[in-house]
């Protein structure tokens, strides 16, 4: 079953335009960032010890500094 876009964004805090991830509040092993996201801000996934994989959308243009810092896997 395909997830609705809003359900895919439930663990993300976005900017006003809803195209930049400014914070991740989840604790998932596998994340799929939906199409339409163009930027991931600095340190968004920092210290996400459980994160094993992330699927990035074709619309993504910018990944901030240390976005995945201290991710062990």
N, C-alpha and C positions, 0 to 999 in steps of 0.2 A: 504494500500500500504506500503510495506516494504521500510524503508529508506536505502539509500546507505551509506556505512561506512563513506565516506568523509563528507556527509551531517550531520551525527550524531556527527561529531567532529568539526563542524564549530565554536562553542563557546568555544573551548578548545585550549590552547596552550600546545604543547607536547614537550617532549625532542627529541633529535636527532633520537633516536631509535623508536620513536612514540609508546612507551608503558607506558609512565608516564605522567600524567596530572600535569603540573606545574602552570597553571593559568586557571581560568574560567572567561570568559568575557560576558556571557549572563546574563539574568534576568528571567529565566523560573520558572514556578511553579513545573513542573515535568521534571526530567532529566533521560535519560537512557544512561548509559555509556556502550559503545560497548565492545564486546569480544575482547581480545588482550591487553586491558589495564591491567597492573599488579600493578601499584602504583598510589596513589594520594598524592601529596606533602603536606607539612604543610600549613594550612590556605587557601587552594584552594577555598573553598566555604564559607569562613568567611563573615559574615554579609549579606548573601543572604536572605533578609527578606521575599521574595516571595516564596522561596523554600519549597514545601510541601512534595515531595517524590523524591526518587532517586532509580533507579534500578541498582544494581551492577552486573558486569559480574562474571562468574565463574572463570575467569583468575585473578581476583584481589587478591593480596597477602598482600599489605601494604597500610594502610591509615595513613597519617601523622598526627602529633600533631595539634590539633585545626582545623582540616580540615573543621569542620562544626560549628565552634564557632560562637556564636551570631546569629544563625539561629533561628528565633522565633517560627516556626511552627513545 
